[in-house]
Amino acid sequence: MTSSPPIVIVGAGVLGLCTAFELQRRGHAVRVVDPGGPNASLVAAGMIAPAMESAIDAVSVAHARLFRAGRGLWPAFAEAAGVKLSARPSEWRGGDMDAIASRLAALGFEARLEAGRLVTDEDLQVEPMQAMGALSAHLGDAVIPGRVIGMAQEGDGWMVRLEDESLQASAVVLATGAAAAIEGSPPAASALVQAIQPIRGQIGVVGRALAAHVVRGPGAYVAPMGEGAVIGATMEPGRRDTAPDPAAGERLMEAAWRVLGGAPEPLEIQWRGGVRGASPDGLPLAGPAPDGERLFLALAPRRNGWLLGPLVGAVVADAIEGRTSTYARALDPGRF
């Protein structure tokens, strides 16, 4: 009895791990190449927040519907993967209250006013470290450390070259974040990868609780994380550096205290930076590459990687299996 080579996923961020997990639970053999180093999926608050993200960014009804579908996949996905999913209220405080409320209502999200705060129960949260650990544990030995330095089509599949070995693949999924195109990528796929906009983000992690649930407002959010909290987040297009920026941290803390409505207190803060990727319309590239047989993309979710992880994984897995998902067209890399 012979078996096909595995599907190789290049990249071990949230989109890569969710795609690998979805493929594995459908019975496919996978290998995930984890380059190590900074991972933007860990520099996050783990927001699965279709309501607030839709309202803050004033997205279209179609985008809001897609975000809601992404959230809808999470309960079953989290149970299967061992990811701890938190369902707590999420609230908006401070300026633009009427605008946020109006957008939520127009997009079909439920919200209510409580003591001068706008509250919704439609958003969820995971803790990125726990979630990535659970996904990696399920994938087990399928996750291998290494850096891909080249790839080439070989027969009906691909040969993926690492620094110290090569992997034969029946298909390749590029989940490489905002990294450069891999040598040997077909021209159109390479152009799509190169056009992804890097966005630097910075968050702060503190060891004490500051809020019982996610609190947002102009310029900042504060969210529970373990026994402490996470404060975020900057969005700086065009930057690829990850070293913490003290000035940006100071601005975030000032905004966070305004959101919390309390007097500033001294805190020990661990600042972290990461680089996300974004497409021109803010939605991921998920599905077949335009010019690579058995080559697929799972890239560029902007700041909604955690929200859309299972949805991207399902869209890519369906494409690999020759099926068309409901949201395949919206996320099709060929739309550009």
KOLRO-971154 format. One line per field, with one value per residue (C-alpha): residue in one letter; z, y, x. Coordinates in Angstrom, 2 decimals. Example, Ala and Ser with C-alpha at 12.3 -4.5 7.8 and 13.67 -1.06 7.14 Angstrom:
2
residu: [A, S] .
c3: [7.80, 7.14] .
c2: [-4.50, -1.06] .
c1: [12.30, 13.67] .
This chain:
336
residu: [M, T, S, S, P, P, I, V, I, V, G, A, G, V, L, G, L, C, T, A, F, E, L, Q, R, R, G, H, A, V, R, V, V, D, P, G, G, P, N, A, S, L, V, A, A, G, M, I, A, P, A, M, E, S, A, I, D, A, V, S, V, A, H, A, R, L, F, R, A, G, R, G, L, W, P, A, F, A, E, A, A, G, V, K, L, S, A, R, P, S, E, W, R, G, G, D, M, D, A, I, A, S, R, L, A, A, L, G, F, E, A, R, L, E, A, G, R, L, V, T, D, E, D, L, Q, V, E, P, M, Q, A, M, G, A, L, S, A, H, L, G, D, A, V, I, P, G, R, V, I, G, M, A, Q, E, G, D, G, W, M, V, R, L, E, D, E, S, L, Q, A, S, A, V, V, L, A, T, G, A, A, A, A, I, E, G, S, P, P, A, A, S, A, L, V, Q, A, I, Q, P, I, R, G, Q, I, G, V, V, G, R, A, L, A, A, H, V, V, R, G, P, G, A, Y, V, A, P, M, G, E, G, A, V, I, G, A, T, M, E, P, G, R, R, D, T, A, P, D, P, A, A, G, E, R, L, M, E, A, A, W, R, V, L, G, G, A, P, E, P, L, E, I, Q, W, R, G, G, V, R, G, A, S, P, D, G, L, P, L, A, G, P, A, P, D, G, E, R, L, F, L, A, L, A, P, R, R, N, G, W, L, L, G, P, L, V, G, A, V, V, A, D, A, I, E, G, R, T, S, T, Y, A, R, A, L, D, P, G, R, F] .
c3: [0.00, -0.98, 0.46, -0.90, 0.48, 3.21, 2.70, 3.81, 5.60, 5.64, 8.76, 12.30, 13.15, 13.81, 10.15, 9.56, 12.69, 12.14, 8.54, 9.55, 12.33, 9.99, 7.38, 9.98, 11.46, 7.94, 7.65, 5.70, 6.55, 7.20, 8.06, 9.51, 9.06, 12.02, 11.43, 15.09, 16.06, 16.59, 15.90, 15.48, 16.54, 20.06, 20.09, 20.33, 22.76, 21.08, 20.06, 18.30, 18.03, 14.96, 16.56, 17.86, 14.99, 12.45, 14.21, 14.84, 11.22, 9.77, 7.52, 4.91, 5.66, 3.65, 5.68, 8.93, 7.79, 7.11, 10.53, 12.16, 10.28, 11.52, 15.11, 14.49, 13.72, 16.94, 19.58, 17.78, 16.62, 20.13, 21.64, 19.08, 19.50, 23.26, 22.99, 25.95, 24.64, 26.83, 26.36, 28.27, 27.60, 25.54, 26.00, 24.43, 26.63, 25.86, 22.62, 19.45, 21.49, 19.17, 16.04, 17.39, 18.51, 15.13, 13.23, 15.42, 14.83, 11.07, 10.81, 12.78, 16.03, 19.37, 21.94, 24.93, 27.00, 30.62, 32.90, 29.99, 28.40, 25.20, 25.83, 23.47, 24.16, 20.57, 20.93, 22.30, 23.31, 23.48, 25.10, 22.20, 24.05, 25.32, 21.96, 19.94, 22.45, 22.18, 18.38, 18.32, 20.82, 18.62, 15.58, 17.52, 15.42, 12.36, 13.50, 12.57, 13.17, 10.14, 7.60, 4.02, 1.58, -1.70, -3.39, -6.81, -8.55, -8.94, -10.76, -9.24, -6.10, -4.70, -3.26, -0.34, 0.58, 4.16, 5.29, 6.21, 4.49, 1.74, 2.06, -0.68, -0.62, -2.31, -1.83, -0.20, 1.89, 2.34, 5.78, 6.00, 7.47, 6.12, 5.12, 1.66, -1.14, -1.10, -3.89, -6.52, -5.93, -9.20, -10.45, -9.69, -6.25, -5.53, -6.57, -4.21, -1.30, -2.04, -2.14, 1.40, 3.58, 6.83, 9.88, 13.09, 16.28, 19.89, 23.05, 26.74, 29.13, 32.86, 35.69, 37.45, 36.39, 35.14, 33.73, 34.09, 30.35, 27.18, 27.46, 24.40, 23.70, 21.54, 21.13, 23.26, 24.65, 27.89, 27.97, 30.56, 29.96, 32.45, 35.89, 34.35, 31.37, 27.94, 26.78, 23.10, 20.41, 17.84, 14.09, 12.19, 8.45, 6.61, 9.64, 10.06, 13.23, 16.36, 19.10, 21.67, 21.11, 24.48, 23.05, 21.53, 24.83, 26.73, 24.34, 24.71, 28.49, 28.49, 26.25, 28.34, 31.56, 29.84, 28.70, 32.19, 33.74, 36.64, 37.87, 36.36, 38.52, 38.24, 36.44, 35.40, 31.69, 29.24, 25.83, 22.77, 19.05, 16.08, 12.36, 10.74, 7.06, 5.33, 1.87, 0.07, 1.23, 4.75, 4.28, 4.16, 1.06, 1.48, -1.28, -4.45, -5.67, -9.11, -10.95, -8.87, -9.22, -5.71, -4.13, -1.66, 0.43, 4.02, 4.52, 5.46, 8.00, 9.18, 12.87, 12.58, 12.47, 15.59, 14.53, 11.07, 11.78, 11.62, 8.66, 6.69, 7.60, 6.32, 3.09, 2.32, 3.26, 1.02, -1.86, -1.41, -1.52, -4.66, -2.95, -2.90, 0.46, 1.04, 1.59, -0.94, -3.39, -0.80, 0.26, -3.16, -3.69, -7.36, -6.49, -6.83] .
c2: [0.00, 3.43, 6.79, 10.31, 12.69, 15.01, 18.46, 20.90, 24.09, 26.72, 28.83, 28.13, 31.18, 31.01, 30.56, 27.87, 25.92, 26.21, 25.05, 22.15, 21.10, 21.24, 19.14, 16.65, 16.12, 15.47, 12.64, 14.31, 13.84, 17.22, 18.74, 22.24, 23.99, 26.32, 28.90, 29.91, 33.48, 36.24, 35.14, 37.85, 35.43, 35.49, 39.30, 39.55, 39.56, 36.59, 38.59, 36.72, 39.91, 40.22, 42.85, 45.31, 44.81, 45.40, 48.55, 50.03, 49.56, 50.43, 47.37, 46.44, 44.22, 41.44, 41.67, 41.69, 38.58, 36.85, 37.87, 36.49, 33.22, 33.05, 33.35, 30.76, 28.09, 28.65, 26.72, 23.35, 24.06, 24.99, 21.87, 19.64, 21.34, 21.75, 25.54, 27.41, 29.77, 32.62, 34.10, 37.38, 40.72, 43.20, 46.89, 50.25, 53.25, 56.85, 58.81, 57.82, 55.92, 56.87, 56.01, 52.59, 51.83, 52.86, 50.70, 47.67, 48.01, 48.54, 45.41, 43.27, 42.92, 43.14, 45.67, 47.51, 50.58, 49.91, 52.77, 54.83, 51.92, 50.06, 46.30, 43.33, 39.60, 38.66, 38.60, 35.86, 35.56, 32.96, 33.17, 32.94, 31.00, 28.37, 28.15, 27.75, 25.24, 23.18, 23.20, 22.28, 19.46, 17.97, 18.18, 16.56, 15.46, 17.01, 20.34, 20.50, 23.34, 24.76, 27.53, 27.02, 28.37, 27.24, 25.20, 23.69, 21.83, 18.17, 15.91, 16.33, 17.94, 20.01, 19.66, 22.01, 22.73, 23.51, 24.44, 20.85, 18.65, 18.52, 17.57, 16.04, 17.48, 16.58, 20.23, 23.33, 25.94, 29.24, 30.63, 32.83, 35.99, 39.12, 37.35, 37.62, 35.26, 31.94, 31.28, 29.13, 30.44, 30.92, 34.56, 35.48, 33.87, 35.61, 38.96, 38.48, 37.65, 40.61, 42.95, 42.06, 45.13, 44.63, 46.20, 46.47, 46.00, 46.52, 45.29, 45.36, 42.44, 43.08, 40.59, 41.95, 42.04, 45.41, 44.41, 41.46, 41.44, 43.22, 46.98, 49.16, 52.86, 55.46, 54.55, 51.39, 48.24, 46.33, 42.59, 39.81, 37.45, 34.67, 36.22, 39.59, 41.72, 42.76, 46.37, 47.20, 47.84, 49.89, 49.46, 50.86, 50.10, 49.64, 48.75, 45.40, 46.08, 44.29, 45.95, 47.62, 51.36, 53.20, 56.23, 54.05, 52.22, 55.47, 56.59, 53.25, 53.45, 56.96, 55.84, 52.70, 54.65, 56.96, 53.90, 52.37, 55.67, 55.35, 57.29, 56.08, 53.61, 52.32, 48.97, 46.52, 46.09, 43.70, 45.30, 43.05, 43.79, 41.70, 42.13, 41.18, 41.10, 42.79, 42.54, 45.61, 44.89, 43.77, 40.17, 37.14, 35.44, 31.91, 29.35, 28.31, 30.42, 31.85, 30.13, 27.22, 23.74, 22.32, 25.58, 27.37, 30.54, 31.25, 34.78, 38.40, 38.48, 41.99, 42.01, 39.30, 36.19, 34.67, 35.53, 34.01, 31.14, 28.25, 29.82, 30.21, 26.64, 25.33, 27.35, 26.12, 22.52, 22.58, 23.96, 21.21, 18.65, 20.22, 21.68, 25.26, 26.90, 29.54, 32.20, 30.93, 33.71, 36.49, 35.16, 33.93, 35.10, 35.61, 38.51, 40.85] .
c1: [0.00, 1.37, 0.45, 0.75, 3.37, 2.09, 0.68, 3.38, 2.29, 5.01, 4.55, 3.32, 1.25, -2.46, -3.44, -0.82, -1.72, -5.49, -5.12, -2.89, -5.28, -8.28, -6.48, -5.27, -8.71, -10.02, -7.53, -4.72, -1.06, 0.55, 3.89, 4.15, 7.49, 7.98, 10.74, 10.77, 11.57, 9.00, 5.45, 2.84, 0.09, 1.52, 1.72, -2.04, -4.95, -6.64, -9.69, -12.48, -14.45, -16.67, -18.90, -16.34, -13.88, -16.66, -17.83, -14.39, -13.29, -16.73, -16.60, -19.19, -22.17, -20.50, -17.30, -19.27, -21.13, -17.82, -16.48, -19.63, -19.17, -15.59, -16.75, -19.44, -16.84, -14.91, -16.90, -16.67, -13.12, -11.97, -13.55, -11.85, -8.46, -8.48, -8.43, -9.93, -12.58, -13.81, -17.28, -17.31, -18.98, -17.01, -17.58, -16.82, -16.17, -15.47, -15.77, -17.62, -20.22, -23.09, -21.10, -20.06, -23.63, -25.01, -22.54, -23.22, -26.96, -26.54, -24.39, -26.83, -24.88, -26.68, -25.47, -26.89, -26.11, -25.17, -24.13, -22.87, -21.01, -21.83, -21.80, -22.05, -22.05, -21.18, -17.39, -15.13, -11.47, -8.71, -5.30, -2.84, -0.15, -2.58, -4.34, -1.14, 0.16, -3.02, -2.95, 0.74, 0.14, -2.57, -0.30, 2.54, 5.50, 3.89, 5.38, 9.06, 11.51, 13.22, 13.40, 12.27, 14.85, 13.29, 10.61, 10.06, 7.27, 8.08, 5.64, 2.18, 3.54, 6.38, 9.83, 10.29, 13.90, 14.88, 18.36, 19.25, 16.66, 14.04, 10.38, 8.32, 4.81, 1.55, 0.54, 2.02, 0.23, 2.06, 1.19, 4.27, 2.79, 4.40, 7.62, 9.14, 8.20, 10.05, 12.53, 10.88, 7.36, 5.45, 5.47, 1.83, 1.93, 5.21, 3.74, 0.78, 3.09, 5.36, 2.34, 1.26, 1.54, 3.47, 1.84, 3.78, 1.78, 2.80, 1.07, 1.91, 1.53, 1.04, 0.91, -2.16, -5.77, -7.02, -10.42, -12.78, -13.52, -12.41, -12.71, -12.15, -12.11, -10.39, -6.73, -6.51, -8.04, -7.48, -8.21, -7.82, -4.92, -4.23, -3.91, -3.07, -3.98, -2.86, -2.88, -2.94, -2.48, -0.65, -1.17, 1.82, 1.69, 4.96, 7.08, 8.82, 10.82, 9.67, 11.72, 9.43, 8.97, 8.92, 7.11, 4.39, 4.06, 3.63, 0.88, -0.90, -0.80, -2.20, -5.07, -5.62, -6.01, -8.51, -10.48, -10.41, -11.38, -8.98, -6.00, -2.71, -0.82, 2.74, 2.78, 5.45, 4.82, 6.43, 6.16, 6.08, 6.12, 5.01, 4.44, 1.15, 0.33, -2.61, -4.10, -5.52, -9.10, -8.16, -9.31, -7.00, -5.70, -7.05, -7.27, -5.43, -2.53, -3.33, -0.49, 0.76, -0.66, -1.27, -0.09, -2.36, -2.21, -3.28, -2.03, -2.65, -5.51, -4.55, -5.49, -8.14, -5.98, -7.51, -11.05, -10.63, -8.22, -10.73, -12.54, -9.31, -8.37, -11.71, -11.55, -8.03, -8.84, -11.92, -9.83, -7.24, -10.05, -11.52, -14.56, -15.84, -16.59, -19.23, -16.58, -14.04, -14.80, -14.43, -11.01, -9.81, -6.20, -7.09, -9.44, -6.48] .
